[in-house]
Amino acid sequence: MVPALRLRASAVALVVVTVLGLSACATSSDDDGPAAASGTGTGTPSATASPTPSATAEVDAVAPPSIRPLPADPVFDYQLGGAYAPPAGVNVVARDSTAAPEAGVYSICYVNGFQSQPGENWPEVLVLRDDEGEPVADPGWPDETIFDISTPDNRAALADKIAVTIAGCAGSGFDAVEFDNLDSYTRSDGAFGLEQAVQFATMLVGIAHANGLAAGQKNTPVLGARGHTQIGFDFAVAEECQRFAECESYTEVYGDQVLDIEYAGHLSGSWAEVCADPSRPAGIVLRDRPLAPAGAKGHVYDRC
């Protein structure tokens, strides 16, 4: 879950790559109902892209060679709360899909793939509802509603809409996309589970790859190797993996292709002690929880 001010404008599909000759991945007959949760957080598009990548295409576990990987020595900044000129030496910057990528660095586009952005209106059938028919909100972010990915039809419809935002990321010049709230199944009260999340994530990764973008797993260490070998994620973005002793869950799968954000005021020790932890990934950054831009009140940035 990204604790940041995330405001999303309608994304325009600038570049769209058609996925051809691939079979549907969300049509198995045993996944229409709830699944038990196990383990451990896009803008509503207004433009229509033509042609649009098939949201139901299967994805190979290994990204096509044209997709640019993270630098092997990532020096990272996480700028979801507002874009600003990155500190000297930074070669990887993550920004919201409504922002422009930073020129000259590896740029990651943030997309809230499993929950709505604040203020969005999605079709009722695509939003999870409680027994009274009210939208189910994320308890930690009550202005975000959880997408209902319990059925193949819903997964396909959601992916088709999110595909427009993904294509916009590619057209803007981003190198990669990270999909937030993969762990929303833990907040679905049993309406869907990890298996439905895996199927939906596989669809989103396929769309990212079809648009020439690497795809990042966001949190959810319970996936283990499945995130890479089954879903097809190329790298991981973790929040507070050092604080919660989860970093090896990512580095054992992705090696040096791991980025970690630790938050000021919520560290396991001093920042020097965090940096001395041999299990922490190389691409680690210290930020303030609101992810305020440089010059704004409360802004914090440091790295090891």
Salt bridges, closest charged atoms under 4 A:
ASP31 OD2 - ARG155 NH2 2.47
ASP77 OD1 - ARG287 NH1 3.84
ASP96 OD1 - ARG8 NH2 3.26
GLU102 OE1 - ARG95 NH2 2.77
ASP138 OD2 - ARG187 NE 3.37
GLU144 OE2 - ARG6 NH2 2.00
ASP175 OD1 - ARG68 NH1 3.22
GLU178 OE1 - LYS218 NZ 3.05
ASP180 OD2 - ARG6 NH1 2.85
ASP180 OD1 - LYS218 NZ 3.57
ASP183 OD1 - ARG187 NH2 3.01
GLU195 OE1 - ARG226 NH2 2.92
ASP234 OD2 - HIS209 NE2 2.77
GLU240 OE2 - ARG243 NH1 2.97
GLU240 OE2 - ARG289 NH2 3.05
ASP288 OD1 - ARG287 NH2 2.71
